[in-house]
Amino acid sequence: MNAKRAVCLAMAVVLLGVLLFTRVVGNGLMLLMDRENFVPAEASIFTLDPYVINEGSSSYWLYAEDNDNYYHFTYEPGREYLLMSKGQPCQDFQRNDVSTWCAPKAKSKLGGN
């Protein structure tokens, strides 16, 4: 009986850790609340960090980042988002102004470029 409790407690701690220390809850809610929201193919629901959200009637992300990249949602069919690597040097870079990004790549929600 004690072994079962220990396993249950360990699983609860792991689940709580995933919920508290990743972006899965916030990203999951955004995906459920607005059809325009998506997670770029290069990111994951656990790591995508939207830092500028549309303030209109829809609440999709405009700018986001993960460990490796910055993302800008363009809302244009066939090139829904722009991607720039965090490892790319960029003078006068501002993460919430895509016009300051150095050579961002256009990407599609459907996986094409």
N, C-alpha and C positions, 0 to 999 in steps of 0.2 A: 504494500500500500504506500509506503514512503517513497519507493522508487517511482511510482506513478505520479505522485504529487511533485516530486523533483523534476520529472520530465515536463509535466504541465506548467510548472513554474518557469522552467527554462524556456519553453516555447512562448509563454506569455511575455517574458522579458525580451526575447528576440523580436517578437511582433511589435511590442511597444517601442523598441529601439528603431525598427524600420519606420514606423509611423512618425516618431518624433524627430529622427535625425536624417530623414530624406524628404524630398519634395513630393512624394507620392500622393499624399492627401490633398494638398493644394492643387496639384496638376490634375488629379482625378476629378476633383470638383469642377475645375475649369473645363475639362473635357465634357463633363456631364451637362454643364449649364449653358454652353454655347457651341453650336455646331461648327462654327468657324475655327475653333481651337483645334490644335493638333500638336503632336510632338515630332519635331524634325527627325528624320531617319538617323542622323548622326548623334542624336541625344537619346535620353531615356526618360521615362516618367519619374524615375528616381533622382535624376541629376539636373534636369532642366529647371532653371531659375528665371522665371519671367520677372523683369524689374521695371518695365513700363507696360501698363495695361491700358487699353482703350477706355476712355471715360464716357463714351456714348451709351446707347441702349444695349450694345453688345459688350461683353467683357473679355475679348480675346487679347492675347499678348501682342505688343508691338515690338518690344525688344526683350531678348532673353539671353542667357548664357548658360554654359555648363563648364566642366573642367577644361575643355579644349577649345571651345569656339564661342563666338558671339553670333547672335541671330537677329534678323530684322524681318518682321512679317510685312510683305509688300501688298498683299491682297490682290495680286495680279494673277489671273489664270495661267498656268504653265510655268510660272516663276514666283511661286507664293512666298518664298523667303530668300533672303540673302544671308550668306555665311562668311565669316572671316575667322581665321585661325587666331587664337590668342598668342601663338608663337611668332606671328608675323609682325616685324617691327613697323611702326606706323607713326610718323611725326604728327603732332597736334591731334592725336586720336581722342575722340570723345565717344564713349560707348553708347550713348543715347542720341547720337547724331550720325546717321548712316553716311552723310556727305563727307565725313572725316575718315571713313574707313578706307583702308588701302586694298584695292582690287578685290572686293567681295565677290563671291561666286553665287550666281543665281541658281536656285534649286526649286524643285517641284515637290508638292506633297505626295505625288504619286511615284516619286523615286527617279524621275527623269531629270536631265539637266537642261 
